[in-house]
Amino acid sequence: MLSQGHDVSYPKAGDFFVNEKYTFEIGGKNKSFAQIKDVENSFVVADDIEIGFGKKIPLWVFVLIS
């Protein structure tokens, strides 16, 4: 699937695999990294947080880049 010029597919672990490099796991503010802990280039995209930290990105940021 092509989305905004990016190749998006479904990975074995996580919710989305982008450009054959980045794995994203989507969840609420308490979402952990358990499902993607061993996945290289992986990030949690969390709802209900204002500021990201480490590899946890606020969901609202993706609205700005779309």
C-alpha positions as CSV (number, residue, x, y, z in Angstrom):
1,M,0.0,0.0,0.0
2,L,1.4,3.5,-0.9
3,S,0.5,6.3,1.5
4,Q,1.7,9.9,1.0
5,G,4.7,8.5,-1.0
6,H,5.6,5.9,1.6
7,D,5.4,2.2,1.2
8,V,3.3,0.9,4.1
9,S,2.8,-2.8,4.9
10,Y,1.9,-5.1,7.8
11,P,4.9,-6.5,9.8
12,K,5.2,-9.7,11.8
13,A,5.5,-7.6,15.0
14,G,3.9,-4.2,15.4
15,D,1.1,-2.5,13.5
16,F,2.7,-0.8,10.5
17,F,6.0,-1.3,8.6
18,V,7.0,1.9,6.6
19,N,9.5,2.0,3.7
20,E,10.8,-1.5,4.6
21,K,12.6,0.0,7.6
22,Y,10.5,1.5,10.4
23,T,8.0,-0.5,12.6
24,F,5.3,1.4,14.4
25,E,3.1,0.1,17.2
26,I,0.0,2.2,17.9
27,G,-1.6,2.5,21.3
28,G,-2.7,4.6,24.2
29,K,-0.5,6.6,26.6
30,N,0.4,3.5,28.6
31,K,1.3,1.3,25.6
32,S,4.5,-0.6,26.2
33,F,7.3,-1.7,23.9
34,A,6.6,-5.4,24.8
35,Q,5.4,-6.3,21.3
36,I,8.3,-4.6,19.5
37,K,11.1,-4.9,22.1
38,D,13.4,-6.9,19.8
39,V,12.5,-5.1,16.5
40,E,15.1,-2.8,15.1
41,N,14.0,0.8,14.1
42,S,10.7,0.4,16.1
43,F,8.6,3.1,17.7
44,V,5.5,3.3,19.8
45,V,3.0,5.9,18.6
46,A,0.8,6.9,21.6
47,D,-2.4,8.7,21.9
48,D,-3.1,11.0,24.9
49,I,0.5,12.2,25.3
50,E,1.7,15.7,24.4
51,I,5.4,15.2,24.3
52,G,7.4,12.3,23.0
53,F,10.3,10.7,24.8
54,G,12.8,8.0,23.7
55,K,11.1,6.0,21.0
56,K,7.6,7.0,22.0
57,I,6.0,9.5,19.6
58,P,2.7,11.4,20.2
59,L,0.0,10.4,17.7
60,W,-0.8,14.0,16.9
61,V,2.7,14.5,15.3
62,F,1.6,12.3,12.4
63,V,-1.2,14.8,11.6
64,L,1.5,17.4,11.0
65,I,3.5,15.3,8.6
66,S,0.6,14.0,6.5
